[in-house]
Every structure is written in C-alpha cells, then in structure tokens.
C-alpha cells in the first residue's frame, strides 16, 4: 500500500484560470458562492482610503471591478456560469479565455508590493538613524538606516555576530527607534 496522499478525481483533471465578469459590486458575493461550491477563486483586493463628507475610511475593494478569477476544469464552466450574479466568462470567439498562471502570479506580486506601501510611518528617517524591523522574519532587529533606494524602500545595515548585513527592505516594515 502506498503512503502517497490520494488525489481526488477533481485534482487529477487539468485546471486553468478563467476570468468571470460579474454584475456590478457583486464580486464578493460571487466569491462566497464559489467558496460554498468548493471552487478555487481569486478576487484581487486593494486597500484604498475613501472620503465621505464626515469621515475618511480605509476600504478593501476589487482591483478589477466586476471581475473574479476561478481555477477550474472546463467541465465546471456551466456550473460557474449559473452562479447568481455571474454575468459571463471573459471569452474570445465565444470560448472562455484561459488566463495564464503567470498573469495570476503577477497580480499577486503586484498586490504584495502594494501592501508594502500601505501604512507607511510618515516620520522621516535620516541616514545613520536607528530603525527597528517591525514585521517579517527579522522582526525586532535593530539596524542603522544607510540610504533610501527609492520612495518606498531603504537600505538598512544590521550587525550580527560581528558581521554587517545590508538589507533592502520596504519602508513600511521599519520604524524609527525612539529609545534603546
């Protein structure tokens, strides 16, 4: 008897990413329905600030309005198309278009980069100033800011075991050290 995990028939079928066009502002509802059907989906969300007359609020909204991606075998196209609030598949010559895996990876990478830019402490960090890494694998380490690489990234030197390590790190992941 084999110790390898058994794969369901669903996992053995070749799956591809497809883009679905939804009714206006129904992306999250469609994502919930897909979850109930145990269909893998991806709704790229971006955090933005919205201004109302009385307040400013941080909201998550779809990166692409009225679009959501599904990772399915073509045998499930009809099932997905019949979910409430799904308008249609993005198609070419009447056939649903396969979205390459690389494009989904690129969208995920883009959104990860955007997260790095969120919630940036606006206090200025000067060259030579001590900073603390506030998230990630090196959380808690203190280093010295060397210089800005660009608007959102900086070089930080960390001294460890008598050696200096230079890190290219997002600005959002460091904070100035007030007192040691």
URLIN-V322325 format. One record per backbone hydrogen bond with DSSP energy under -0.5 kcal/mol. CO is the residue of the C=O (numbers start at 1). NH is the residue of the N-H. Records with the same first field share a line. If there is no record, write none. Layout:
CO: NH  NH
This chain:
8: 11  12
9: 13
16: 72
17: 99
18: 70
19: 90
20: 22  68
21: 87  88
23: 26
26: 30
27: 31
28: 32
29: 33
30: 34
31: 35
32: 36
33: 37
34: 39
35: 38
38: 40
40: 71
42: 44  69
44: 63
46: 48  61
48: 50  59
50: 52  57
55: 52
57: 50  59
59: 48  61
61: 46
63: 65
64: 67
66: 22
68: 20
69: 42
70: 18  72
71: 40
72: 16
73: 76
74: 77
76: 80
77: 81
78: 82
80: 83
83: 86
85: 23  87
88: 21
89: 91
90: 97
92: 95
95: 92
97: 19
98: 100
99: 17
100: 103  104
101: 105
102: 106
103: 107
104: 108
105: 109
106: 110
107: 111
108: 112
109: 113
110: 114
111: 115
112: 116
113: 117
114: 117  118
115: 118
116: 172
117: 120
124: 126
126: 129
129: 145
130: 177
131: 143
132: 134  175
133: 140
136: 139
138: 141
141: 133
143: 131
144: 157
145: 128
147: 155
152: 171
153: 149  150
154: 169
155: 146  147
156: 158  167
157: 144
158: 160  165
160: 163
163: 160  165
165: 158  167
167: 156  169
169: 154
170: 173
171: 174
173: 134  135
175: 132
176: 178
